[in-house]
Amino acid sequence: MNAALFEAIEDLAKTKGIPVDYTLEKIRLALLSAYRKQFGSNSVRIDINKEKKTVRVFRVRTVVAEVTDPRTEISYDEAHKISRRYEIGSTVENEIKTKDFGRISAQTAKQVIIQGIREAEKDNIVREFERKREDVISALVIKRDDNTGDVWLDTEALGDILLPRNEQIPDEELYVGDRIRVFVTEIARGSDNDPIINLSRVAPGMVKRMFEMDIPEVADGTVLIKGVAREPGSRTKIAVFSRDPNVDPVGACIGNRGTRINAIVEELRGEKIDIIQYSEKPEEYIASALSPAEVLEVEFDGERTATVTVVGEQLSLAIGKEGQNVRLAAKLTGCKIDIKGVKLR
């Protein structure tokens, strides 16, 4: 069993990237838990030798004058039959051979080892996804529920994961064979220790992460993303700032003839994206956030409340259809925004 066990562990390390030592420790703990049920909580030692490829189990008992628990104790006279070097308080170790397993049969031991390997695999998946938390990954649609619109995605090495309809972009239809990008929002563990991974295509973080991955100036830190406000499937406002005065942050994100931003818009099923210039000055930031409307004046009525004045003809543009433009601007800047229109003489 030892040779086959170590072969399986080495195969896991090669194919799934699970460290050998990590898997061996999982197996050691699993075996320790199983054997302690028979021999007592502190009376078993598991020795795993990676070089010799051996797994050995030792029963550990304390030498006592009078035995009260034969699972964990051995009498002084019995210990002396093994070796005269043992004294009261010494510990005696005896290797447990397969034929001496008692209630823990070889088959049970095998199942414990298999379970240990499975736990290592689960932990490896969770660790892999934890590295991907708040990241965008590519996935293939492999199954669709036509009644609910839910789809199952093949994320390659990370397994198959459900993408519920409410985490898909409104009005988009995903079908088997579609390759899409999704945002990893959360990783947790279920009651059976299985990893639970939540994916989304509607989280604001998805747009931010796509800019970080797809725009070179954002990826290298030259251009910073200072805020994102999103209404999935409809419109997003994203504020950018350049750390290099020679780099236009808005132009960098748009790209030559819109090639960079168009690729992101296409992935988001035509969602409009307003890229605005961030400013440390709240008045300038709010004015930019209300783009494409032209702002005449921004006055603060309180710490987070501003009144914005626009030309009367710009009022509907500043507010936006069903109030969307001003609503997104308020989310982006963190300010309550009231808009009024005036007529120019």
N, C-alpha and C positions, 0 to 999 in steps of 0.2 A: 504493500500500500504506500510505503514511503516514496518509492521511485515515481509512482504514478502521481502522487500528491504534489511533489516538487515540480514535476513536469507540467502539471496543470497550472501551478502558481507562476512558473516562468512564462508559460503561454499567456497568462493574464497580463503580465508585465509588458510583453511584446505587443499584444493586440489591443489592450485597453489602457495601457499606461499606468496600471496599478502597481506601486512599488512592492517588491518581493517582501521586504521587511514589514511593511504595513499589513499585507495579507497574512503573513506568518503570525503577527501579533494578534490579529482577529481570530485566527484558528486556535492559538494558545489560550486566549480568554474563553473561547467557546468550549474547548475541552476542559478547561479548569472548572468552569461552571457546571458542566455535566458530571464530572467525577466527584466534585464536592458534595453532590446530592447523595452519593453513596458513602463516601469516606469522611465527610465532615468538612466544615468550612475552611479550616487551616491545615488540612492534612494531605494535600496533594501538591506536587510540583511537576510542572510540564517543562521538559527540556527539548528545545528544537535547535538542532545543529544544521545550519544552512550549508556549511562546507561538506559535512558528511552525509547530508540529506537524510537525517534521521529525526524521528519524533518519539521521545521516550516519556513515559509517565511513571512518576515515583510516588509511592505512598509514604507519608511522613508521619511518624508517631513519636510521642515524647515518653521517655523512660520514667516510670513512676514506681513507688513502692507498692501501691495498691491500685489496680485498674478499676476505674469507674465508667470509662467510655472506651470500649475496645476499638472503636473506629479511629480514635485519635491518640490512644495511649497503648503502651506495651510495658509489661512488668519487667522489673529489674532482672529476674531469673531468665525470662525469655530473651531479653536483650543480650545477656551474657552467653546464651547458647549461640548467638550470632557472632559476637566478639566480646572479649573481656575488657575492651577499652571503654565500653559504655558505662556511664555513671547516672545517678538520679538527676534528671533534668536534661540529659543529653537527648538528641533526636536521632532516630533510626530511619533510614530510607531504604525501601525495597522497591525495585522496579516491578511494575505491574505488567505482566505479559498478557497477550490477547486471551489466552485460555483462562486467565484469572480475573477477567473483567467482571464476572458476576452479573448483576442486573444490567450493566452497561455492555451490551454485546458489541461485537466487531461492527455489525451493521449500524447500530446506534452511533458508534464512534464515527463511522463513515458519514452518517447524516449530519453529525455535528460539524465535521470538517467542511462538508458541502455548504452548510448554513454559514459558516465563517467566511467562506469564499464569496457567497452571495452578499453578505453584509459588506465585505470589502468592495464589491462591485457597486452596490448602492451608494456607499460613501464616496466612491470615486466619481459617480455621476453627480452627486450633490456638490462635491468640491469643484467639478468642472463647471457646473452651472453657477456656482457662487462667483467664479472668476468671470462669468458672463453676465452677472447681474447688472442691470441697466446698460446692457449692450444690445446691439442689433445683430441678429444672426440670419442666415439664409436657410430656408426650409422648402420642402416640396409637399404639396397637397396630395395625400394618398387616399383619403376617404372623405366623403361628404354625406351629411344627413340632410336630405332634401326637405324634410319636415321642419327642422329647426334652423338649418343653415350652418350648424356647427361643422367644423372640419377638423381632420386629424392631419398633423404635419410630421413628416420625416425630417428630423434634425440631424440625420446621419449618425455620428458617433454618440450623440446625446439621447437617442431614442425617439419614440413616437409620442407626440404631445397634442392634447386637445386645444384648439383655438375656438372658444365659444363665439357665437354670432355677435354678442354684445361687445366683444373685443375686436371685431372687424370694423373696417371703415364703413360708415353708413352707405347703403345702396351699392356697395361692391359685391360682386358675385364671384366666389372662389370655386374652382372646379378641380377635379383630380387631374394632376399633371401640371398645374400652375406652380411656378416657383416664385416665392414671395420673400420679403424680409419682415421679421417680427422683432419686437422689443421684449427682452426678458425683464419682467417687472418684479418677480418675487420667487424665492426658493424656500420651501419649508419641508418638514417631514411629516408623513402620515402616521397613523396609529401603529402600523406595522413597519415603521421606519423607512417605507418607500419614499423616494423624493417626490415632492409635489412642486411642479414648475408652472408658473403662470406667465402666459405670453399675451402680448397686446399689439394691435396696430393703431390704437387710438390714443395712447399715452403721449402727452407732450414731450416726454423724454425721448421718444423715438425720433422726432424731427431733429432735436438737438444732437442726438448721437449720430444721425445720418450726416449732418453737417460736419461733425468732428471726424467722421470716417472718410467722407467724399470730397471735402474741400481742403486742399493741401495747406493753405495758410491757417486754417483752423486746426488741422492735425498737428502742425508744428508749433502752435502756440502764438503765432504772429497775430492772428485775429481771434478775439475772445467772444464767446456767446454770453451776453449779459442777462438774457431773459427770453422766455418763450411763452406765448399765449396761444392756445389752439382750440378750435372747434372742428373736430375731425371730419374729414370729407368735404369741408366747406372752405375754411380759411385759417391760416396761421400767421401770427406776427412774431418775428424773431429779431431781437436787438443785438447788434454786433459792434465791436470796438476794436480798433487797430492799435497795437503797441508800437507799430512802426509808422511814423508820419508819412513815409513814402508809399505806404500800402493803403489803398482805398478798401475798407472792409466790405462795403456793399458791393462794389465792383468785383472783388475777389470771389464773393459768394455767388454772384450771378454768372460769372464766367464769360468768355468770348461768345457773343451772340446768344447768351443765355444757356449755353450748353450744360453748365454745372447745375444750375437751379432746375432746369427742365428735366434732368434725369431724376431728381428727387421728387418733383411734381408728378412725374409719370408713375413712379413707385407708389405715390399716395393717391393714385387714381384721379389726378387732375385738381387736387386741393390747391387753392391759391395760397401763395406764400409772399407776404410783405416783408422785405428785409429793410430794416430801418437803422439809422445811425444812433448809437447809444451816446448819451451825454451825462456827465456828472451834474449838470445844471438841470434841475427838475423841469423848468419851463421849456428848455430846448428838447428834453427827452419826451415830454408830453406832446409837443408840437410835432415831433418826428413820428411818434406813435400813432397819430391821427392821419398819417399818410394814407391815401393820396390827397387828402384835403389840404388846402393851404390855410395856415393859421395866422391870424393877425396879432393876437395877444393872448398870453396866459397869465392869469392872476390867481394867487393862492388865497383862499378864504380861511384856511386853517392849515394845519400841518400836512394833511393828506387830502385836501379838497381843493380843486382848482376850477375856475371858470375860464372857459376858452371862447374867444371871440373869433368868428370867421365871417367872411363876406356872405351875404344872404344867399347868393347862388351856390355857395359851397356847403351850406348847412346840411342838406340831405346827404351829400357825399361824406361829410365828417361823421354824421350819425350812422350812416350805412343802412343797408336793407335790414329791417326789423331790429335796428339798433346794434347790428353786429360790429361795425367798425369802432364805435366808441366803447362798446363792451369789451372788446379785445384789447383796446388801448388801456382801459382801466385795469384789466388783469395784468397786462405787461408792466405797467408803471407802478401798480399798487396804490393808485390814487382814484378818488371819486372825481369824475369829470362831468361838469355841466357845460353844455355848449349853447351859445347864443349867436344869432346872425344879425349883422348890421348892414345897412345900405351905405355905400360910399357915395359921397357927393360928386 
